[in-house]
Amino acid sequence: MRIVSWNVNGIRAAHKKGFMDFLRTDNPDVLCLQEVRAEEHQIDEDKRVPEGYHAAYVPHQSKKGYSGVGLYSKREPVAVYKGIGLEEFDREGRIVGADFEDVVVFGVYFPKAYSEKEAAGDMAKLARLDYKLAFYDAFFTFIHGLQKNGRRIVVCGDYNTAHEERDLARPKQNTDTSGFLRCERDKLDELAKQGFIDTFREVESANGHYSWWSQRGGARENNVGWRIDYHWMTRDLIPVMNGASILPNVTGSDHCPVTLDLSI
């Protein structure tokens, strides 16, 4: 099973930049999308459910053109998750999951936030950090319940946090920037303690591997980026893991796709 995750920064824009060519060439078994930024009916009918796939979309419930996730799979899931049953988090269209019996795959667009320095006294921005941390807690509690029932789980998507210093080009300059705050990184430490592994770090220990680049200042051309797109999975999937990678040469978004291959 090849699982690919990609924050497409708008599915309709991505379609104009070769998205369908990527889908045909990479040919994943499961593709999780973040920042779809469209309701299902707004996607061209011939692309809404790609040939050979089943599709599920979860849009933001009230804010058009914002957030939204999608999931394409060759196998029809036995169940589809469109949230975790908590309206305060589900309303933003950030969680989609598919139960394939032998594994449950979630595609998640974790919230962005602001540090105190970035918020500069803006209470609404300051509240987003609390919201982001609460989202981590709620989602990780939800999947822990599945774990306790013996389920094997993959959680892929845009986590909006670089876990370690090697996961961004300029860690020292970003210690006070949201996405690299200690409190955000601690949440990924908690996920590791919960029995999940960062799959890419199973195959690559070096820095210089990133999945998102600012669209300003030639960041992508100079590889001044952040690794914030991941596949984390339960440790019981290690025996069937065949590889994990980042595809920085795939353009069309400020993020690039990340992959996980399992022999299931």
C-alpha positions as a printed NumPy array, in Angstrom:
array([[  0.   ,   0.   ,   0.   ],
       [  1.471,   3.307,  -1.069],
       [  0.158,   6.218,   0.989],
       [  0.856,   9.757,  -0.182],
       [  0.037,  12.97 ,   1.648],
       [  0.067,  16.409,   0.058],
       [ -1.018,  19.855,   1.156],
       [ -2.113,  21.088,  -2.271],
       [ -2.822,  24.702,  -1.233],
       [ -6.125,  24.651,  -3.122],
       [ -7.232,  21.637,  -5.156],
       [ -8.631,  23.72 ,  -8.003],
       [ -5.35 ,  25.606,  -8.339],
       [ -3.449,  22.308,  -8.139],
       [ -5.483,  20.899, -11.024],
       [ -4.123,  23.723, -13.182],
       [ -0.563,  22.843, -12.163],
       [ -0.408,  19.16 , -13.067],
       [ -2.1  ,  17.482, -10.103],
       [ -3.786,  14.8  , -12.218],
       [ -0.501,  14.039, -13.971],
       [  1.091,  13.462, -10.57 ],
       [ -1.761,  11.186,  -9.519],
       [ -1.418,   9.075, -12.651],
       [  2.374,   8.919, -12.462],
       [  2.78 ,   8.227,  -8.75 ],
       [ -0.281,   5.954,  -8.682],
       [ -0.748,   5.843,  -4.893],
       [ -3.166,   3.44 ,  -3.264],
       [ -4.211,   6.181,  -0.839],
       [ -3.789,   9.92 ,  -1.327],
       [ -4.56 ,  12.304,   1.532],
       [ -5.008,  15.982,   0.676],
       [ -4.875,  19.033,   2.914],
       [ -5.979,  22.596,   2.223],
       [ -8.436,  21.457,  -0.423],
       [-10.145,  24.861,  -0.071],
       [-13.273,  23.802,  -1.925],
       [-16.54 ,  22.042,  -1.345],
       [-17.05 ,  18.826,  -3.28 ],
       [-19.508,  20.36 ,  -5.755],
       [-16.975,  23.086,  -6.608],
       [-14.493,  20.556,  -7.983],
       [-14.856,  19.752, -11.701],
       [-16.995,  16.644, -12.069],
       [-14.363,  14.748, -14.071],
       [-11.792,  15.296, -11.309],
       [-13.998,  15.034,  -8.23 ],
       [-13.626,  11.259,  -8.001],
       [-10.534,  10.287, -10.003],
       [-10.891,   7.181, -12.138],
       [-10.09 ,   4.044, -10.165],
       [-10.528,   5.72 ,  -6.783],
       [-13.091,   6.223,  -4.063],
       [-13.174,   9.76 ,  -2.696],
       [-14.15 ,  11.503,   0.53 ],
       [-14.046,  15.235,   1.248],
       [-14.45 ,  17.184,   4.484],
       [-14.767,  20.958,   3.942],
       [-14.792,  23.771,   6.47 ],
       [-18.395,  24.055,   7.616],
       [-18.7  ,  27.821,   7.416],
       [-15.592,  29.465,   6.004],
       [-15.444,  29.029,   2.24 ],
       [-12.056,  28.643,   0.595],
       [-10.365,  27.73 ,   3.863],
       [ -8.83 ,  24.471,   5.083],
       [-10.627,  21.268,   4.003],
       [ -9.253,  17.751,   3.538],
       [ -9.79 ,  14.927,   1.091],
       [ -8.888,  11.26 ,   0.728],
       [ -8.698,   9.099,  -2.41 ],
       [ -8.312,   5.331,  -2.14 ],
       [ -8.289,   2.469,  -4.607],
       [ -9.784,   0.121,  -2.022],
       [-13.202,   1.033,  -0.732],
       [-12.931,   1.672,   3.022],
       [-15.171,  -0.254,   5.382],
       [-15.702,   3.028,   7.21 ],
       [-14.875,   6.688,   6.661],
       [-14.145,   9.178,   9.433],
       [-15.125,  12.793,   8.862],
       [-13.911,  14.173,  12.137],
       [-13.641,  12.839,  15.677],
       [-17.068,  13.736,  17.006],
       [-16.072,  17.063,  18.565],
       [-17.778,  19.965,  16.792],
       [-15.241,  22.594,  17.845],
       [-12.583,  20.744,  15.832],
       [-14.667,  18.977,  13.187],
       [-16.251,  22.2  ,  11.924],
       [-12.945,  23.358,  10.401],
       [-12.667,  20.393,   8.012],
       [ -9.321,  19.089,   9.22 ],
       [ -9.721,  15.331,   9.676],
       [-10.584,  12.541,   7.254],
       [ -9.896,   8.87 ,   7.812],
       [-10.428,   5.535,   6.11 ],
       [-10.66 ,   2.124,   7.775],
       [ -9.246,  -0.603,   5.534],
       [ -9.563,  -3.291,   8.247],
       [ -5.835,  -4.093,   8.272],
       [ -4.929,  -0.421,   8.805],
       [ -6.679,   2.872,   9.544],
       [ -5.32 ,   5.854,   7.587],
       [ -5.985,   9.416,   8.716],
       [ -5.235,  12.547,   6.707],
       [ -5.069,  15.582,   8.966],
       [ -4.533,  19.291,   8.464],
       [ -3.402,  20.408,  11.913],
       [ -4.127,  24.061,  12.757],
       [ -1.675,  26.88 ,  12.309],
       [ -1.003,  29.159,  15.255],
       [  0.852,  32.283,  16.334],
       [  3.429,  32.843,  19.031],
       [  3.013,  35.772,  21.431],
       [  5.58 ,  37.684,  19.384],
       [  3.719,  37.01 ,  16.141],
       [  0.323,  37.795,  17.624],
       [  1.518,  41.15 ,  18.988],
       [ -1.388,  41.482,  21.399],
       [ -4.049,  40.211,  18.993],
       [ -6.227,  38.053,  21.258],
       [ -7.759,  36.134,  18.357],
       [ -4.306,  35.139,  17.116],
       [ -3.153,  34.24 ,  20.605],
       [ -6.182,  31.968,  20.975],
       [ -5.134,  29.954,  17.93 ],
       [ -2.146,  28.53 ,  19.788],
       [ -4.428,  27.252,  22.543],
       [ -6.74 ,  25.861,  19.856],
       [ -3.871,  24.116,  18.064],
       [ -2.599,  22.472,  21.255],
       [ -6.129,  21.416,  22.203],
       [ -6.596,  19.959,  18.708],
       [ -3.458,  17.838,  19.139],
       [ -4.709,  16.599,  22.508],
       [ -8.187,  15.752,  21.239],
       [ -7.035,  13.977,  18.101],
       [ -4.289,  12.013,  19.839],
       [ -6.778,  10.922,  22.512],
       [ -9.139,   9.768,  19.765],
       [ -6.565,   7.633,  17.976],
       [ -5.308,   6.273,  21.303],
       [ -8.771,   4.797,  21.728],
       [ -8.334,   2.963,  18.422],
       [ -4.876,   1.825,  19.5  ],
       [ -6.263,   0.301,  22.677],
       [ -8.568,  -1.765,  20.461],
       [ -5.562,  -3.164,  18.644],
       [ -5.814,  -1.066,  15.484],
       [ -2.791,  -0.281,  13.328],
       [ -2.851,   3.401,  12.404],
       [ -1.17 ,   5.829,  10.003],
       [ -1.594,   9.565,  10.593],
       [ -0.359,  11.591,   7.657],
       [ -0.76 ,  15.225,   6.788],
       [  0.409,  18.742,   7.448],
       [  1.235,  18.839,  11.169],
       [  2.245,  22.519,  11.007],
       [  5.106,  21.786,  13.413],
       [  8.751,  20.952,  12.796],
       [  9.607,  18.358,  15.418],
       [ 13.39 ,  18.655,  15.732],
       [ 16.123,  21.136,  14.814],
       [ 17.062,  19.022,  11.803],
       [ 13.514,  19.485,  10.501],
       [ 13.994,  23.106,   9.496],
       [ 16.794,  25.014,   7.838],
       [ 17.087,  27.774,  10.452],
       [ 16.118,  26.43 ,  13.875],
       [ 17.926,  29.044,  15.964],
       [ 16.131,  31.902,  14.212],
       [ 12.727,  30.262,  14.742],
       [ 12.626,  29.255,  18.392],
       [  9.965,  31.94 ,  18.996],
       [  8.031,  31.201,  15.803],
       [  4.875,  29.135,  15.854],
       [  5.558,  25.827,  14.181],
       [  8.727,  25.428,  16.239],
       [  7.604,  26.473,  19.701],
       [  8.609,  24.101,  22.465],
       [  4.972,  23.557,  23.455],
       [  4.097,  22.47 ,  19.898],
       [  7.104,  20.165,  19.585],
       [  6.213,  18.612,  22.949],
       [  2.954,  17.38 ,  21.422],
       [  4.901,  15.338,  18.864],
       [  7.054,  13.995,  21.698],
       [  3.815,  12.86 ,  23.316],
       [  2.764,  11.124,  20.099],
       [  6.064,   9.229,  20.11 ],
       [  5.491,   8.178,  23.719],
       [  2.048,   6.984,  22.657],
       [  3.711,   4.392,  20.407],
       [  3.899,   6.214,  17.071],
       [  7.022,   6.677,  14.947],
       [  8.007,   9.35 ,  12.435],
       [  8.399,   7.077,   9.402],
       [ 10.766,   9.314,   7.44 ],
       [ 13.209,   9.306,  10.35 ],
       [ 13.285,   5.522,  10.177],
       [ 15.061,   5.807,   6.83 ],
       [ 16.803,   9.209,   6.899],
       [ 18.558,  10.902,   9.82 ],
       [ 20.139,  13.888,   8.07 ],
       [ 18.849,  17.45 ,   7.89 ],
       [ 18.204,  19.26 ,   4.616],
       [ 15.004,  17.351,   3.87 ],
       [ 11.975,  19.633,   3.877],
       [  8.364,  19.558,   2.704],
       [  7.323,  23.238,   2.885],
       [  9.019,  26.43 ,   1.74 ],
       [  7.964,  30.064,   2.025],
       [  6.907,  31.539,  -1.307],
       [  9.125,  34.552,  -0.63 ],
       [ 12.852,  35.143,  -1.007],
       [ 13.69 ,  32.123,  -3.166],
       [ 13.248,  29.784,  -0.196],
       [ 12.485,  26.726,  -2.28 ],
       [ 15.269,  27.322,  -4.771],
       [ 17.719,  27.656,  -1.862],
       [ 16.111,  24.824,   0.128],
       [ 15.402,  27.027,   3.136],
       [ 12.456,  24.993,   4.292],
       [ 10.615,  23.176,   7.034],
       [  9.657,  19.514,   7.342],
       [  6.109,  19.748,   8.652],
       [  4.393,  17.083,   6.526],
       [  4.647,  13.601,   7.988],
       [  3.511,  10.029,   8.129],
       [  3.502,   8.908,  11.755],
       [  2.366,   5.323,  12.323],
       [  1.963,   2.826,  15.147],
       [  5.069,   0.778,  15.848],
       [  3.29 ,  -2.472,  14.997],
       [  3.501,  -1.459,  11.322],
       [  7.315,  -1.396,  11.304],
       [  7.604,  -5.012,  10.069],
       [  5.594,  -4.144,   6.934],
       [  7.189,  -0.759,   6.214],
       [  9.101,  -0.702,   2.921],
       [ 10.091,   2.95 ,   2.73 ],
       [  9.242,   6.609,   3.247],
       [ 10.241,   9.618,   1.202],
       [  9.781,  13.301,   0.442],
       [  9.229,  14.427,  -3.172],
       [ 10.638,  17.988,  -3.305],
       [ 10.743,  18.055,  -7.111],
       [  6.952,  17.809,  -7.32 ],
       [  5.69 ,  21.368,  -7.61 ],
       [  2.23 ,  22.902,  -7.763],
       [  2.025,  23.918,  -4.107],
       [  4.238,  25.483,  -1.441],
       [  4.298,  21.987,   0.061],
       [  5.5  ,  18.838,  -1.667],
       [  4.112,  15.3  ,  -1.339],
       [  5.436,  12.847,   1.25 ],
       [  5.134,   9.079,   0.889],
       [  4.933,   5.854,   2.893],
       [  5.05 ,   2.326,   1.456],
       [  3.67 ,  -0.64 ,   3.377],
       [  3.454,  -4.263,   2.283],
       [ -0.204,  -4.704,   3.16 ]])
